[in-house]
Amino acid sequence: MKAALSLFGVLCVTAAIVTPAQAQNRPWCAFYDGRFGGATNCGFSTYEQCLATISGVGGSCGPNTMYVPPSGRHRRQRAYPY
């Protein structure tokens, strides 16, 4: 009985700590070539990241048509970061 209760407690604590996974919807997508239709990965923040990922594998990069930028205030960056 103690073991079952301990296991239940561990499961409850684990469930409380673990956060749900969120889909990464970023502005750039990789469209991989494939014999059976290929695949798509829209998890890239920059065009360069996408190009580096498909290099050697084959495919192309393009904008994510489903991307919605986060709302909120945008901070202006200084010309000199120091």
N, C-alpha and C positions, 0 to 999 in steps of 0.2 A: 504494500500500500504506500509506503514511504517513497519507493522508487517511482511509482506512477505519479504521485503528487509532485515530486521533484522534477520529473520530466515535464509535467504540465506547467510548472512555474518557469522552467527554462524556455519552453515554447512561447509562453505569454511575454516574457521579457524580450525574446528575439523578435516577436511580431511587433512589439512596441518600438523597438530600435530601428528596424529595417525600414527604409523609405522606399516608396514605389519607384520603379524605373520610369523615366520620362523619355519620350521620343525626341531625338535630336533633329530638329527641323532647321537647317541652315540654308544660307543663300545659294550654295553651289551643289550641283549633282554630278556624279560620275555615271555615265551610261556605258556599261561593259558590253563588249561584243561577245556573242556566244552562239554555239550551234543551235541551241534550243530557245532562242529569244533573248538571251542575255539577262542582265540584272541592273538595278539602279540603286545607288547609294547617295542620299541627299544629306550627308553629315559633314560637309566641308564649309569652313568659314571663309576661305579665300580660294580664288581660282588656282593659285599656285599649289595649294594643298591637293586640290583635285588632280591637277596635271601630274604631280609627283606620284600619286597613288596609281594612276592608270598607266604610267610609263612602264613599258615592258610587258604589260598584261594585255593591252589593247582596250580601246574604248574612246569615249569622248567626254568632254565636260560642257556643261551648260547651266544656265540659271535655273533655280528652283522656282517654278511657277506657283507653288503652294506656300512659299515663304512669306511670313508676316513678321516684320521687325517688331521687337519688343516695344511696348508703349512706355511712356514716361519722359522725363526730362533728359535731354542730351547735354552732357557737359562739353563745353568748348575746350579744345586742347590749346595749350600755349605753344607759341612758335618755338620757344626754348624750354625744354623740359627740366632744366636745372634751377 
